[in-house]
Amino acid sequence: MTTDAPLPVFERLGLPDTGLARDTYAYAAKATPAFVFHHSVRSYVFARAHARHQDLRAGSDYDDELLFISCVLHDIGLSEEGNGDQRFEVDGADTAAAFLRERGVEERRIAIAWDAIALHTSDGIAARKGAEVALAQAGIGTDILGVRRESLPAGLADEVHALLPRMDLAYALSDAIVTQARSKPQKASPLTFPGTLLRHHLPYGALPDWYDLLAAAGWGDQPVGAVARRRAQTPEQVGALFTEYLEAGDIEGLVSLYAPDAHFVPTPGTHVVGAEAIRQVLQELIDQGARLTLELRDIRQVGDVALVSNTATLTGVGPEPVVSTTTEVLRRRPDGGWVHAVDDPFFG
């Protein structure tokens, strides 16, 4: 059944005015939230603009109706109907294929639409497929990340946004992907785009990254050319390894005891974040010939998080030893090793 879509949008944006295009438009409008639907239509308009910029002609160089369908349905995996057990791009491709198959679309065209939808987050792959797949990803990328927006005709973005408001698309879409993944973790395996998004919304280490997967593979592989280092199997071992690596001048060993996003307070009023900043501070301690002894005062562990306090005695950085009380928040990584999330030794 063909459903009439609002003429101002079809006429003003010059959308493909076919029965299948109108059916697709009406289906997506009903199935997806407005911010997803608006994004999907805008993506087509931008994709078509990119085609013209490349001197590609509709009907001979690419199938314009198929490009429209692919763009308008590319996020149908975020709809209730499209929310299966696969990553949302693949669920969307399967849902779109079923929709097109019900309307008698030939399998060759369905396969192209499937690729365009399933691969729209796959940089370096979609662009090497057919014209419709590559153009769809280009238009989607423009609307989400502003990729190649400088090649759009003057005023086009303003016109399409006036008809189809953004509604904070980029963040709303990210939240929709994460919401699905939280309820169905199988939709966000670690090495996928949904997995990357989900990782930002979970405690550090809750979703493994590539190197966590390597560590847990069971084959015992070690970094090429690197010295094998022990993991802190308990929170108490973090301090022991820290003093050992400091005495050995092993900067890589010291840095391995910190999460990539860890916070470090080397002196009162000084606060650094991240592995590279922490590396610089620790290298200064090594260069000064610092030595450290730790006496455990207290430890409280809840699951994969531990709060540790030590009495620390630092020597080698001044004429007198520096004694302080540390406050340390440790996390357990997926490979079982413990690392600092927050290290506040109050040296100085």
C-alpha positions as a Markdown table, in Angstrom:
| # | Residue | x | y | z |
|---|---|---|---|---|
| 1 | Met | 0.0 | 0.0 | 0.0 |
| 2 | Thr | 1.4 | 3.4 | -1.0 |
| 3 | Thr | 1.0 | 6.1 | 1.7 |
| 4 | Asp | 1.1 | 9.7 | 0.7 |
| 5 | Ala | 3.9 | 11.6 | 2.5 |
| 6 | Pro | 3.8 | 15.3 | 3.2 |
| 7 | Leu | 4.2 | 16.9 | -0.2 |
| 8 | Pro | 6.3 | 19.9 | 1.0 |
| 9 | Val | 9.1 | 17.5 | 2.0 |
| 10 | Phe | 9.0 | 15.5 | -1.2 |
| 11 | Glu | 8.6 | 18.5 | -3.4 |
| 12 | Arg | 11.1 | 20.9 | -1.7 |
| 13 | Leu | 13.8 | 18.3 | -1.3 |
| 14 | Gly | 13.1 | 16.5 | -4.5 |
| 15 | Leu | 12.9 | 13.1 | -3.0 |
| 16 | Pro | 12.3 | 10.1 | -5.4 |
| 17 | Asp | 8.5 | 10.2 | -5.9 |
| 18 | Thr | 7.8 | 6.5 | -6.4 |
| 19 | Gly | 5.4 | 4.2 | -4.7 |
| 20 | Leu | 8.2 | 2.2 | -3.0 |
| 21 | Ala | 9.9 | 5.4 | -1.9 |
| 22 | Arg | 6.7 | 6.7 | -0.4 |
| 23 | Asp | 6.0 | 3.4 | 1.3 |
| 24 | Thr | 9.6 | 3.4 | 2.8 |
| 25 | Tyr | 9.2 | 7.0 | 3.9 |
| 26 | Ala | 5.9 | 6.3 | 5.7 |
| 27 | Tyr | 7.3 | 3.1 | 7.2 |
| 28 | Ala | 10.4 | 4.8 | 8.7 |
| 29 | Ala | 8.4 | 7.8 | 9.9 |
| 30 | Lys | 6.1 | 5.5 | 11.9 |
| 31 | Ala | 8.7 | 3.0 | 13.1 |
| 32 | Thr | 11.5 | 5.4 | 14.3 |
| 33 | Pro | 11.7 | 8.4 | 16.6 |
| 34 | Ala | 11.6 | 11.8 | 14.9 |
| 35 | Phe | 15.3 | 12.4 | 15.4 |
| 36 | Val | 16.2 | 9.1 | 13.7 |
| 37 | Phe | 13.7 | 9.6 | 10.9 |
| 38 | His | 14.9 | 13.2 | 10.2 |
| 39 | His | 18.5 | 12.1 | 10.2 |
| 40 | Ser | 17.7 | 9.2 | 7.8 |
| 41 | Val | 16.0 | 11.5 | 5.2 |
| 42 | Arg | 18.7 | 14.2 | 5.6 |
| 43 | Ser | 21.4 | 11.5 | 5.0 |
| 44 | Tyr | 19.8 | 10.8 | 1.6 |
| 45 | Val | 19.8 | 14.5 | 0.6 |
| 46 | Phe | 23.4 | 14.8 | 1.5 |
| 47 | Ala | 24.3 | 11.5 | -0.2 |
| 48 | Arg | 22.7 | 12.8 | -3.4 |
| 49 | Ala | 24.6 | 16.0 | -3.1 |
| 50 | His | 27.8 | 14.1 | -2.9 |
| 51 | Ala | 26.9 | 12.1 | -6.0 |
| 52 | Arg | 26.4 | 15.3 | -7.9 |
| 53 | His | 29.7 | 16.7 | -6.6 |
| 54 | Gln | 31.3 | 13.5 | -8.0 |
| 55 | Asp | 29.5 | 13.9 | -11.4 |
| 56 | Leu | 27.6 | 10.7 | -10.8 |
| 57 | Arg | 24.2 | 10.6 | -12.5 |
| 58 | Ala | 21.1 | 9.0 | -11.1 |
| 59 | Gly | 19.8 | 6.2 | -13.3 |
| 60 | Ser | 23.1 | 5.5 | -15.0 |
| 61 | Asp | 25.8 | 5.7 | -12.3 |
| 62 | Tyr | 23.6 | 4.8 | -9.3 |
| 63 | Asp | 20.0 | 3.7 | -8.5 |
| 64 | Asp | 18.5 | 6.8 | -6.9 |
| 65 | Glu | 15.4 | 5.0 | -5.5 |
| 66 | Leu | 17.7 | 2.4 | -3.9 |
| 67 | Leu | 20.0 | 5.0 | -2.4 |
| 68 | Phe | 16.9 | 6.7 | -0.9 |
| 69 | Ile | 15.6 | 3.4 | 0.5 |
| 70 | Ser | 19.0 | 2.5 | 2.0 |
| 71 | Cys | 19.4 | 5.9 | 3.7 |
| 72 | Val | 15.9 | 6.1 | 5.0 |
| 73 | Leu | 16.1 | 2.6 | 6.5 |
| 74 | His | 19.7 | 2.6 | 7.6 |
| 75 | Asp | 18.8 | 3.1 | 11.3 |
| 76 | Ile | 15.7 | 0.9 | 11.3 |
| 77 | Gly | 17.6 | -1.4 | 13.6 |
| 78 | Leu | 17.0 | 1.2 | 16.4 |
| 79 | Ser | 13.2 | 0.8 | 16.0 |
| 80 | Glu | 11.2 | -1.6 | 18.3 |
| 81 | Glu | 10.6 | -3.8 | 15.3 |
| 82 | Gly | 14.2 | -3.9 | 14.3 |
| 83 | Asn | 15.6 | -4.5 | 17.8 |
| 84 | Gly | 16.8 | -8.1 | 17.5 |
| 85 | Asp | 19.9 | -9.8 | 19.0 |
| 86 | Gln | 22.5 | -8.6 | 16.6 |
| 87 | Arg | 24.4 | -5.3 | 16.4 |
| 88 | Phe | 21.9 | -2.7 | 15.4 |
| 89 | Glu | 23.4 | -2.2 | 11.9 |
| 90 | Val | 22.8 | -5.9 | 11.0 |
| 91 | Asp | 19.4 | -6.0 | 12.7 |
| 92 | Gly | 18.5 | -3.0 | 10.6 |
| 93 | Ala | 19.8 | -4.6 | 7.4 |
| 94 | Asp | 17.7 | -7.7 | 8.0 |
| 95 | Thr | 14.6 | -5.7 | 8.9 |
| 96 | Ala | 15.0 | -3.6 | 5.8 |
| 97 | Ala | 15.5 | -6.7 | 3.6 |
| 98 | Ala | 12.3 | -8.2 | 5.0 |
| 99 | Phe | 10.4 | -5.0 | 4.3 |
| 100 | Leu | 11.6 | -4.8 | 0.7 |
| 101 | Arg | 11.0 | -8.5 | 0.1 |
| 102 | Glu | 7.4 | -8.2 | 1.1 |
| 103 | Arg | 7.0 | -5.5 | -1.6 |
| 104 | Gly | 8.4 | -7.7 | -4.3 |
| 105 | Val | 11.8 | -5.9 | -4.7 |
| 106 | Glu | 14.3 | -8.1 | -6.6 |
| 107 | Glu | 16.9 | -9.9 | -4.6 |
| 108 | Arg | 19.8 | -8.1 | -6.3 |
| 109 | Arg | 18.6 | -4.7 | -5.1 |
| 110 | Ile | 17.8 | -6.0 | -1.7 |
| 111 | Ala | 21.4 | -7.3 | -1.4 |
| 112 | Ile | 22.7 | -3.8 | -2.2 |
| 113 | Ala | 20.4 | -2.2 | 0.4 |
| 114 | Trp | 21.5 | -4.8 | 3.0 |
| 115 | Asp | 25.2 | -3.9 | 2.4 |
| 116 | Ala | 24.5 | -0.2 | 2.6 |
| 117 | Ile | 22.7 | -0.5 | 6.0 |
| 118 | Ala | 24.9 | -3.2 | 7.5 |
| 119 | Leu | 28.1 | -1.4 | 6.6 |
| 120 | His | 27.2 | 2.2 | 7.2 |
| 121 | Thr | 29.5 | 2.4 | 10.3 |
| 122 | Ser | 32.3 | 0.4 | 8.6 |
| 123 | Asp | 34.9 | 3.0 | 7.5 |
| 124 | Gly | 37.2 | 1.7 | 4.8 |
| 125 | Ile | 34.7 | -1.0 | 3.7 |
| 126 | Ala | 31.5 | 0.7 | 2.6 |
| 127 | Ala | 33.4 | 3.1 | 0.4 |
| 128 | Arg | 34.8 | 0.1 | -1.6 |
| 129 | Lys | 31.4 | -1.4 | -2.3 |
| 130 | Gly | 29.0 | -0.2 | -5.0 |
| 131 | Ala | 28.0 | 3.4 | -5.6 |
| 132 | Glu | 24.8 | 3.2 | -3.5 |
| 133 | Val | 26.6 | 1.7 | -0.5 |
| 134 | Ala | 29.4 | 4.3 | -0.7 |
| 135 | Leu | 27.1 | 7.2 | -1.2 |
| 136 | Ala | 24.8 | 6.2 | 1.6 |
| 137 | Gln | 27.7 | 6.1 | 4.1 |
| 138 | Ala | 29.0 | 9.4 | 2.8 |
| 139 | Gly | 25.6 | 11.1 | 3.4 |
| 140 | Ile | 25.2 | 9.5 | 6.8 |
| 141 | Gly | 28.7 | 10.5 | 7.8 |
| 142 | Thr | 28.0 | 14.1 | 6.7 |
| 143 | Asp | 24.9 | 14.3 | 8.9 |
| 144 | Ile | 26.5 | 12.7 | 12.0 |
| 145 | Leu | 30.1 | 13.9 | 11.9 |
| 146 | Gly | 30.1 | 16.7 | 9.3 |
| 147 | Val | 32.4 | 14.7 | 7.1 |
| 148 | Arg | 32.7 | 16.4 | 3.7 |
| 149 | Arg | 30.1 | 19.0 | 4.6 |
| 150 | Glu | 32.3 | 21.6 | 2.8 |
| 151 | Ser | 31.4 | 20.0 | -0.5 |
| 152 | Leu | 27.6 | 20.5 | 0.0 |
| 153 | Pro | 25.9 | 23.2 | -2.1 |
| 154 | Ala | 25.6 | 26.5 | -0.3 |
| 155 | Gly | 22.4 | 26.7 | 1.7 |
| 156 | Leu | 21.4 | 23.1 | 1.3 |
| 157 | Ala | 22.1 | 22.1 | 5.0 |
| 158 | Asp | 20.1 | 25.1 | 6.2 |
| 159 | Glu | 17.2 | 24.2 | 4.0 |
| 160 | Val | 17.0 | 20.5 | 5.0 |
| 161 | His | 17.4 | 21.4 | 8.7 |
| 162 | Ala | 14.5 | 23.8 | 8.5 |
| 163 | Leu | 12.3 | 21.0 | 7.2 |
| 164 | Leu | 13.9 | 18.2 | 9.3 |
| 165 | Pro | 15.3 | 19.6 | 12.6 |
| 166 | Arg | 18.3 | 17.9 | 14.1 |
| 167 | Met | 16.9 | 17.5 | 17.6 |
| 168 | Asp | 20.4 | 16.9 | 19.0 |
| 169 | Leu | 20.8 | 14.0 | 16.7 |
| 170 | Ala | 24.3 | 12.9 | 17.4 |
| 171 | Tyr | 23.9 | 12.5 | 21.1 |
| 172 | Ala | 20.3 | 11.2 | 20.9 |
| 173 | Leu | 21.3 | 8.5 | 18.4 |
| 174 | Ser | 24.3 | 7.5 | 20.6 |
| 175 | Asp | 22.0 | 7.2 | 23.6 |
| 176 | Ala | 19.6 | 5.0 | 21.6 |
| 177 | Ile | 22.4 | 2.6 | 20.6 |
| 178 | Val | 23.6 | 2.4 | 24.2 |
| 179 | Thr | 20.1 | 1.9 | 25.5 |
| 180 | Gln | 19.7 | -1.2 | 23.3 |
| 181 | Ala | 23.1 | -2.5 | 24.2 |
| 182 | Arg | 22.5 | -2.2 | 27.9 |
| 183 | Ser | 19.5 | -4.4 | 27.7 |
| 184 | Lys | 21.0 | -6.8 | 25.2 |
| 185 | Pro | 24.8 | -6.9 | 25.6 |
| 186 | Gln | 25.1 | -9.3 | 22.7 |
| 187 | Lys | 24.3 | -6.4 | 20.4 |
| 188 | Ala | 27.6 | -4.6 | 21.4 |
| 189 | Ser | 30.5 | -7.0 | 21.2 |
| 190 | Pro | 33.8 | -5.2 | 22.2 |
| 191 | Leu | 35.2 | -4.7 | 18.7 |
| 192 | Thr | 32.1 | -3.1 | 17.2 |
| 193 | Phe | 30.9 | 0.5 | 16.9 |
| 194 | Pro | 28.1 | -0.2 | 19.4 |
| 195 | Gly | 30.6 | -1.8 | 21.7 |
| 196 | Thr | 32.8 | 1.3 | 21.6 |
| 197 | Leu | 29.9 | 3.5 | 22.5 |
| 198 | Leu | 28.8 | 1.2 | 25.3 |
| 199 | Arg | 32.3 | 1.1 | 26.8 |
| 200 | His | 32.1 | 4.8 | 27.6 |
| 201 | His | 29.0 | 4.3 | 29.7 |
| 202 | Leu | 30.3 | 1.4 | 31.8 |
| 203 | Pro | 32.9 | 1.3 | 34.6 |
| 204 | Tyr | 36.4 | 1.0 | 33.3 |
| 205 | Gly | 37.2 | -2.6 | 32.4 |
| 206 | Ala | 33.6 | -3.8 | 32.4 |
| 207 | Leu | 33.7 | -4.2 | 28.6 |
| 208 | Pro | 37.1 | -5.5 | 27.4 |
| 209 | Asp | 39.1 | -3.8 | 24.7 |
| 210 | Trp | 41.4 | -5.5 | 22.1 |
| 211 | Tyr | 44.3 | -6.0 | 24.5 |
| 212 | Asp | 42.1 | -7.4 | 27.2 |
| 213 | Leu | 40.8 | -10.0 | 24.7 |
| 214 | Leu | 44.4 | -10.9 | 23.8 |
| 215 | Ala | 45.3 | -11.2 | 27.5 |
| 216 | Ala | 42.3 | -13.5 | 28.1 |
| 217 | Ala | 42.8 | -15.6 | 24.9 |
| 218 | Gly | 44.7 | -18.3 | 26.9 |
| 219 | Trp | 47.6 | -18.6 | 24.4 |
| 220 | Gly | 50.2 | -16.8 | 26.5 |
| 221 | Asp | 51.2 | -14.3 | 23.8 |
| 222 | Gln | 53.3 | -11.4 | 25.0 |
| 223 | Pro | 54.1 | -8.0 | 23.4 |
| 224 | Val | 56.9 | -8.4 | 20.9 |
| 225 | Gly | 60.2 | -7.1 | 22.3 |
| 226 | Ala | 58.6 | -6.3 | 25.7 |
| 227 | Val | 59.6 | -7.5 | 29.1 |
| 228 | Ala | 57.0 | -9.8 | 30.5 |
| 229 | Arg | 55.5 | -8.2 | 33.6 |
| 230 | Arg | 53.4 | -9.7 | 36.3 |
| 231 | Arg | 49.9 | -8.5 | 36.8 |
| 232 | Ala | 48.8 | -7.5 | 40.3 |
| 233 | Gln | 46.5 | -10.4 | 41.1 |
| 234 | Thr | 45.2 | -8.7 | 44.3 |
| 235 | Pro | 44.8 | -5.1 | 45.4 |
| 236 | Glu | 47.7 | -5.5 | 47.9 |
| 237 | Gln | 50.1 | -6.5 | 45.1 |
| 238 | Val | 49.7 | -3.2 | 43.3 |
| 239 | Gly | 51.8 | -1.3 | 45.9 |
| 240 | Ala | 54.4 | -4.1 | 46.0 |
| 241 | Leu | 54.8 | -4.0 | 42.2 |
| 242 | Phe | 55.0 | -0.2 | 42.2 |
| 243 | Thr | 57.9 | -0.1 | 44.6 |
| 244 | Glu | 59.6 | -2.9 | 42.7 |
| 245 | Tyr | 59.2 | -1.2 | 39.3 |
| 246 | Leu | 60.3 | 2.2 | 40.7 |
| 247 | Glu | 63.5 | 0.7 | 42.1 |
| 248 | Ala | 64.2 | -1.0 | 38.8 |
| 249 | Gly | 63.6 | 2.2 | 36.9 |
| 250 | Asp | 61.0 | 0.4 | 34.8 |
| 251 | Ile | 58.7 | 3.1 | 33.5 |
| 252 | Glu | 56.6 | 0.8 | 31.4 |
| 253 | Gly | 56.0 | -1.4 | 34.4 |
| 254 | Leu | 54.9 | 1.6 | 36.5 |
| 255 | Val | 52.5 | 2.8 | 33.8 |
| 256 | Ser | 51.0 | -0.7 | 33.5 |
| 257 | Leu | 49.7 | -0.2 | 37.0 |
| 258 | Tyr | 47.4 | 2.6 | 35.9 |
| 259 | Ala | 44.2 | 2.5 | 33.9 |
| 260 | Pro | 44.4 | 4.5 | 30.7 |
| 261 | Asp | 42.1 | 7.1 | 32.1 |
| 262 | Ala | 43.6 | 7.1 | 35.6 |
| 263 | His | 43.9 | 10.2 | 37.8 |
| 264 | Phe | 47.2 | 10.9 | 39.7 |
| 265 | Val | 48.0 | 13.5 | 42.3 |
| 266 | Pro | 51.8 | 13.5 | 42.6 |
| 267 | Thr | 51.9 | 16.6 | 44.9 |
| 268 | Pro | 49.2 | 18.6 | 46.6 |
| 269 | Gly | 47.6 | 20.9 | 44.1 |
| 270 | Thr | 48.9 | 18.9 | 41.1 |
| 271 | His | 46.5 | 16.6 | 39.2 |
| 272 | Val | 47.2 | 14.7 | 36.0 |
| 273 | Val | 45.0 | 12.4 | 34.0 |
| 274 | Gly | 45.8 | 9.7 | 31.5 |
| 275 | Ala | 48.7 | 7.4 | 30.8 |
| 276 | Glu | 51.0 | 9.8 | 29.0 |
| 277 | Ala | 50.7 | 12.5 | 31.7 |
| 278 | Ile | 51.3 | 9.9 | 34.4 |
| 279 | Arg | 54.3 | 8.5 | 32.5 |
| 280 | Gln | 56.0 | 12.0 | 32.6 |
| 281 | Val | 55.5 | 12.3 | 36.3 |
| 282 | Leu | 56.7 | 8.8 | 37.1 |
| 283 | Gln | 59.7 | 9.3 | 34.8 |
| 284 | Glu | 60.7 | 12.3 | 36.8 |
| 285 | Leu | 60.7 | 10.2 | 40.0 |
| 286 | Ile | 62.9 | 7.6 | 38.3 |
| 287 | Asp | 65.3 | 10.3 | 37.1 |
| 288 | Gln | 65.5 | 11.7 | 40.6 |
| 289 | Gly | 66.4 | 8.2 | 42.0 |
| 290 | Ala | 63.3 | 8.0 | 44.1 |
| 291 | Arg | 62.6 | 5.0 | 46.3 |
| 292 | Leu | 59.4 | 4.2 | 48.0 |
| 293 | Thr | 58.3 | 2.0 | 50.9 |
| 294 | Leu | 54.6 | 1.3 | 51.6 |
| 295 | Glu | 52.9 | 0.1 | 54.8 |
| 296 | Leu | 49.3 | -1.0 | 54.3 |
| 297 | Arg | 46.9 | 0.9 | 56.6 |
| 298 | Asp | 43.5 | -0.2 | 55.3 |
| 299 | Ile | 41.8 | -1.9 | 52.4 |
| 300 | Arg | 38.1 | -2.1 | 51.5 |
| 301 | Gln | 37.1 | -4.2 | 48.5 |
| 302 | Val | 33.7 | -4.3 | 46.9 |
| 303 | Gly | 33.6 | -6.6 | 43.8 |
| 304 | Asp | 36.0 | -5.2 | 41.2 |
| 305 | Val | 36.8 | -2.0 | 43.1 |
| 306 | Ala | 39.1 | -1.5 | 46.1 |
| 307 | Leu | 39.9 | 1.5 | 48.3 |
| 308 | Val | 43.4 | 1.3 | 49.6 |
| 309 | Ser | 45.3 | 3.5 | 52.1 |
| 310 | Asn | 49.1 | 3.1 | 52.7 |
| 311 | Thr | 51.6 | 4.9 | 54.8 |
| 312 | Ala | 54.2 | 5.9 | 52.2 |
| 313 | Thr | 57.8 | 6.9 | 52.8 |
| 314 | Leu | 59.5 | 8.5 | 49.7 |
| 315 | Thr | 63.2 | 9.0 | 49.7 |
| 316 | Gly | 65.7 | 10.3 | 47.1 |
| 317 | Val | 63.8 | 13.4 | 46.1 |
| 318 | Gly | 65.0 | 15.7 | 48.8 |
| 319 | Pro | 67.2 | 16.0 | 51.9 |
| 320 | Glu | 64.6 | 14.4 | 54.1 |
| 321 | Pro | 62.2 | 11.4 | 53.6 |
| 322 | Val | 58.6 | 12.4 | 52.8 |
| 323 | Val | 56.0 | 10.5 | 54.7 |
| 324 | Ser | 52.4 | 10.7 | 53.6 |
| 325 | Thr | 49.1 | 8.8 | 53.7 |
| 326 | Thr | 47.9 | 7.6 | 50.3 |
| 327 | Thr | 44.4 | 7.3 | 49.0 |
| 328 | Glu | 44.1 | 4.8 | 46.1 |
| 329 | Val | 41.1 | 3.6 | 44.1 |
| 330 | Leu | 41.9 | 0.3 | 42.3 |
| 331 | Arg | 39.9 | -1.5 | 39.6 |
| 332 | Arg | 40.2 | -5.1 | 38.5 |
| 333 | Arg | 40.6 | -5.4 | 34.7 |
| 334 | Pro | 38.9 | -8.2 | 32.6 |
| 335 | Asp | 42.2 | -10.1 | 32.6 |
| 336 | Gly | 42.2 | -10.2 | 36.4 |
| 337 | Gly | 44.9 | -7.7 | 37.0 |
| 338 | Trp | 44.4 | -4.7 | 39.4 |
| 339 | Val | 45.3 | -1.1 | 38.4 |
| 340 | His | 45.0 | 2.4 | 39.8 |
| 341 | Ala | 41.9 | 4.4 | 38.8 |
| 342 | Val | 42.9 | 7.1 | 41.3 |
| 343 | Asp | 46.2 | 7.5 | 43.0 |
| 344 | Asp | 46.6 | 10.3 | 45.5 |
| 345 | Pro | 49.8 | 9.8 | 47.4 |
| 346 | Phe | 50.3 | 13.4 | 48.5 |
| 347 | Phe | 54.0 | 13.3 | 47.9 |
| 348 | Gly | 55.6 | 16.6 | 49.0 |
